[in-house]
Structure formats: C-alpha cells, structure tokens
Amino acid sequence: MTHRKTAALTGAALLLTAACSTSKGGDDPGTNEQAKPEASAPQLTISPADGTGKVKPESKITVTAANGSIETVKVTVGGRKVPGEMSADKASWKSAWTLKPGATYKVEATAANPENKSTTASSTFKTLKAAATFGILDITPSAGEKVGVGMPITVTFDREITDRKSVERALEVRSDKAATGAWYWTAGNQAIFRTKNGKYWAANQNVRLIAHLTGAKAAKGVYGTADKSLKFKIGDSHISVVDTKKKHITVRINGKKKKYIPISAGKGGRFVGGVDTYLTTSGVHLTMQKYLVETMTSAWMGVDPKDKKNGGYEEKIPYAVRISDSGEYVHSMASRVWGMGRYNLSHGCVNAPPAFAQWFYGIFQRGDVVTVTGTKRKLAWNNGWSFYQMPWKEWVKGGALDREISTGPAADEEASPSPAPSTPASPSVSPSAPVSPSTPVSSTPSVSAS
C-alpha cells in the first residue's frame, strides 16, 4: 500500500515539474505559443435568394452578415436604386419600401472583418405580377399650394382599400419643422392626415407627402405600381377666434394680434330636427374656400326664397370665406354694421364689416384656423374640415396602424420618387382666385346668409 502511494505521488510530481518547466523560461517561443486558426471570411446572406421567382411585392429585401460587417449594399430595379436602411452594428440591411410587381431586382453586397477578409455576394430575383392595380385619385391640398397651419392632407384612392395597414404604411409625411400627426380613414378609399390637437403645422415651411405605393397591397392580388410625391407650403399662421358672446373676432398672424373687430353671429331660433340651425357652430373650423360673390338662399331649409313672411331669402354676398359644409361663412354684411358688436343677427354665418371682410378674404389660405366660441350648437368633426373636433386618441385609433407619426425633416431626394405634376389628379377650385358661385366645392348647399 505504501509503495503504490509513493509511486503515485512521484508520478504526479513529475507531471507538475514538466508543466512548470514548459511555461517558465520561454527560451523556445515555439513551445510557448499555440497555433492560431486562419480567420474565416465574412458570411453574407441575401433574401430573396438568387434565382427566386414570384416573390410577393409586399416582401422586403434583407442582407445579413456573420463574422464581419456589411460594407456596401446596392439594389437596383430597372436601373434605379432601391433605398434601404443599415442597422447600427452593420450586421443587417433592409429595403425601405415594398417591391415593384412583375420586376427583376439585382442585389450586390460586400462585407469585411478585422482580419482583412472580405466577401462579395449577389442575388437576382423576380417579383410576382399584380392581378390588379390601384393608385391615387386625388390629393388635397394641391401641389405647390400655400395653405394654412391647420391644413389636413386628404388622400383619395381609386378603389376600396381592404389592406389598410399596408397602404397606410406606404404613406410618408415629411416637413421642414417636425410635427406630430396621424392618419384617419374616413371612408374605404380615403385617408386623412392631420396634426395633433392644438399643435398645428409650424408656419412658413415645406411639407411633402410621399406615397410609396409601388408594391403596397390594397387587397388580395391588388398592388400599387407607381409612387407619387406632392409638396406644398405652409404659409403664415392665421388664427382667428370668433367670440359670439362678446360679438368680436380676433385675428392673429404668426402669433401677433392684427385685428379685433365687432361682428354679428347666428341669432338662433330656427330648429330643424332638434338643431338650432340659426346658431353658429362652436368649435375649430378651417377655411375651405373663398368666393368674391356667393349666392345664399333659404332653399336649403325648404323655404321658398320669395316667401319673406316665412323667412325666405336669397342674397348675393361679397367676400365670403367658407368655414364648414353646413354653409357657415365669414363674410361682408354692410346692412348690419349697426348691430355688430351688439347683437347676433345672422342665420349662422359670421357677419363682418365690409373693410374687414375684404381684408380677411385677401389673406385667405385654405386651412386657416377659425375657432368659434360661445354657442350651444357644437361643430361636428366631419362638418367640412373640422377634424380637430375629434379627440386626439380617437383620431389616432381611426388609423389602420393606430399610431402617432413624427413628420421630421424632408427625406433625401435620392431615396424619394420623382415629384408629381402640379396638375391635380381631379379638378379642383383654385383657392387664390375669385370663384363663381356656380362652381361646386361641396355636396352640401349654402345654408346661411345674413
């Protein structure tokens, strides 16, 4: 027993001595260093893979790297560059938008690592053809138009949209000065973007809508085949407040008080369906159109304009600025200057002295803000462009993506589609020129006159 233990200890001691002597002196460097394996080259993976056919247009192109970082990614379709975004660690790249139906894409990528190893990879694939297509029928405001700080962006498509998330995701809004806004679907083929309640667009800046509809899916088999871009300008901030109790209007331009003028608002007293239609509606209105001369009539309420005993009227009113679909205007009314600041005498409009009405008409921009206070009749959120009447949380939930959007600065021109022509897709009325009363701007007839 003693002999075996001693032998074992002696063997252990020899092993320990050998180990210590090997790591001690370092006289022979070759015995101190382990052979290092040769560094492997980066690995690149491209999706869709080379040779793939019938790729769904709603797909994204991705490039990923292992054992290295992506250095370059070049994607082209029909000779045009496809924009994308690189991850912060340069381990992945993803295309920014959906893909063009029935097209051939070419992807070239390179990667490298600290061991000076590099890799190049490529992929050529084809996308599925669209069974049907969709596009934009109309956008408001018009290209190049100067508008007020409350102006919404209304996009009307040429067909019903059932995959609203896909289409809404393709709508990009950019502005020189950041704003918070959201989309709301008012109909199956219409989405409207506005800024947060009380946080209008900043004055004097450019705003751009870029509809990346190429490859966006409207319904099963229905895809967009072309992008559309439209730029307009936010002009001076025109904020007006009509106080129906004090019977005055206050106008501020870029935050500075410019006018404080006596007016006469709706007198009330005529009820239709339980609604006092002779009261001016309280709430945030936006200016919609202006008329050098507008014809206003009692026919809307079923009263013959010739029936004076029953309140019939038909008048030609100068310098009329429309603020709702229910026929409310800020307009001139010389015959009632005597009562302005003292009595509310109108059928629902805001009557103003001729000199002020002409001035107000002159500074008009679609989307200027006119807030009315002091009446029991509330403005409905869908009466004209009165979208600020809807609570913000409710507006956001009306979007397919249920999210706020920060508009941010203007996008890089290289990554954006070519600007759309200045001619609107459908006829519209010029906001800067006198408009004939016969020109339809709304399906709702004129309501008020005073």
Number of C-alpha atoms within 10 A of each C-alpha: 5 6 7 9 10 11 11 10 11 12 12 12 12 11 12 12 11 11 11 11 11 14 11 9 10 12 10 9 9 9 10 13 9 8 7 6 6 7 12 13 17 21 19 23 16 20 17 21 15 16 9 13 16 13 19 20 26 18 16 16 20 19 23 21 22 16 16 23 21 27 17 14 22 14 20 15 15 9 9 9 13 22 17 17 13 19 11 8 8 16 18 19 21 17 17 16 21 24 30 26 26 18 17 17 22 18 23 16 22 20 25 22 18 10 12 11 14 18 17 16 16 18 18 19 18 23 22 19 19 20 10 13 21 22 20 19 15 18 19 18 23 22 20 17 19 23 26 27 27 33 26 25 20 19 21 20 18 14 16 15 20 15 15 21 16 21 23 22 16 21 20 16 25 20 23 16 16 16 20 16 23 25 26 22 20 14 11 13 18 20 23 21 22 23 25 21 18 10 13 20 25 20 19 18 16 19 23 23 22 21 25 25 27 24 30 34 26 26 18 11 14 20 28 25 20 18 22 19 19 23 21 19 21 24 21 20 24 25 21 23 19 27 20 26 15 16 21 22 22 17 21 15 15 15 11 11 12 13 15 15 16 23 32 32 31 26 20 20 11 14 11 9 6 7 13 19 22 23 27 32 28 20 22 26 30 28 25 22 25 31 23 18 19 23 17 21 22 23 16 16 12 8 15 16 17 14 11 12 7 11 12 16 19 17 15 13 18 20 26 28 29 25 29 25 20 22 22 25 28 24 31 27 23 16 11 18 17 12 15 21 19 15 19 25 21 22 25 27 29 33 31 28 20 17 12 18 21 18 11 22 23 14 12 19 28 25 26 25 24 23 19 22 19 16 18 13 17 16 21 19 16 14 17 21 21 24 26 23 19 15 12 18 14 11 25 23 16 18 21 18 16 16 15 18 19 16 22 15 16 16 16 8 9 10 12 16 15 13 16 15 12 12 11 16 14 8 8 15 15 13 19 17 12 15 18 14 16 8 10 12 15 14 8 14 15 22 22 27 27 25
